[in-house]
Every structure is written in structure tokens, then in C-alpha cells.
Amino acid sequence: MRYVRKISPDEVEFLREVSRRSRNYRERERAKAILLSFKGYNVTTLSDIFEVSRATITNWLDAWEARGTKGLKDLPKQSQSVLVKKVNSAGLASKELNLSLKNF
């Protein structure tokens, strides 16, 4: 069985605050899952409670153990680039631009 075993009293208080006050829904859910794991709830039960896969719960617990409080945050997403051809008034491709989807 997989559980979060060691959490300091300060970390417990931090997780409680995040689970109550964070504006980010995913951070609140992760904080709650970590607290429940610390209380002895197993991965299967947590996946049922939060309606996510067992792999997702395991990822949340791994992130907490690897990065601590920073593990509650989403990792930056890799941008996907799109190749766009700039067309001049004559309808001919005059230049290719590499744009990130983040700009849209």
C-alpha cells in the first residue's frame, strides 16, 4: 500500500490552508488527497473520492514527496509550435513564422 508517511505539523497546517483557501481547484484537491493519505487512506480509496485514476493519485503523492509544497502546483506545460505561412497580397507565401499556441 502507498501512503504519505512523514508530514511535519507545519506541513499539515500548510496543507489545511491550501485545501481551504487556494484559488486553484487542483491544488486544493491535491492538498486534501495528501492529508487523507497521511491519515491512512489508500490510493484506491482516494481515487474513488476524487474521481481520478489511481495513477493520478500516485503522481500527486510522488510530486509531494519529491518537491514538497511546490509539488501541489501544476508543472509548466510544454508549448506546441505551429508553422504558419505569411501570405502576401499576391497570394504567395513570402515568409514562414513559428508561433507558439500560447499566443492564441
C-alpha positions in Angstrom: 0.0 0.0 0.0 1.1 3.5 -0.8 0.8 6.3 1.8 2.4 9.6 2.7 4.1 8.7 5.9 6.0 11.8 7.1 4.5 15.2 7.3 5.6 17.8 9.9 2.9 19.7 11.9 3.8 22.8 9.9 3.2 21.0 6.6 -0.1 19.7 7.9 -1.2 23.2 8.7 0.0 24.4 5.3 -2.0 21.6 3.5 -5.1 22.5 5.5 -4.8 26.2 4.5 -4.2 25.3 0.8 -7.2 22.9 0.9 -9.4 25.7 2.2 -8.1 28.8 0.6 -6.3 28.2 -2.6 -7.9 29.7 -5.7 -6.6 26.8 -7.7 -9.1 23.8 -7.6 -6.4 21.3 -8.5 -4.1 22.5 -5.7 -7.0 22.2 -3.2 -7.7 18.6 -4.3 -4.0 17.6 -4.1 -3.7 19.0 -0.6 -6.8 17.1 0.6 -5.5 13.9 -1.0 -2.1 14.2 0.7 -3.8 14.9 4.1 -6.1 11.9 3.6 -3.2 9.7 2.6 -1.3 10.7 5.7 -4.4 9.7 7.7 -4.2 6.2 6.2 -6.5 6.3 3.1 -5.1 4.1 0.4 -4.7 5.1 -3.3 -7.8 3.2 -4.4 -10.0 4.9 -1.9 -8.5 8.3 -2.8 -9.1 7.7 -6.5 -12.7 6.9 -5.7 -13.1 10.0 -3.5 -11.5 12.4 -6.0 -12.8 10.6 -9.1 -9.4 10.3 -10.8 -7.3 7.4 -11.7 -5.0 5.6 -9.3 -2.1 6.8 -11.4 -3.1 10.4 -10.9 -3.2 9.9 -7.1 0.2 8.2 -7.2 1.5 11.2 -9.3 0.2 13.6 -6.7 1.8 11.7 -3.8 5.1 11.4 -5.7 5.1 15.1 -6.5 4.6 15.9 -2.8 7.4 13.6 -1.7 9.8 14.9 -4.4 9.0 18.6 -4.3 7.2 19.2 -1.1 4.9 22.2 -1.1 5.9 23.0 -4.7 4.5 19.6 -5.7 1.0 20.9 -5.3 1.5 23.3 -8.3 0.9 22.3 -11.9 4.1 21.8 -13.8 4.6 24.2 -16.7 3.1 22.9 -19.9 5.3 22.5 -23.0 4.1 24.8 -25.7 3.3 23.4 -29.1 4.6 25.4 -32.0 2.6 25.9 -35.2 4.2 26.7 -38.5 2.3 29.5 -40.2 2.9 30.8 -43.7 2.6 34.5 -44.1 0.9 35.2 -47.4 1.5 38.4 -49.3 -1.2 40.3 -51.2 -0.5 38.3 -54.4 -1.3 35.1 -52.5 2.3 33.9 -52.5 3.9 32.6 -49.3 6.5 35.1 -48.5 7.6 34.1 -45.1 7.2 31.3 -42.6 6.5 32.1 -38.9 6.9 29.8 -36.0 4.2 30.7 -33.5 3.5 29.3 -30.1 -0.1 28.2 -29.3 0.2 30.2 -26.1 -0.2 33.4 -28.1 -3.7 32.4 -29.2 
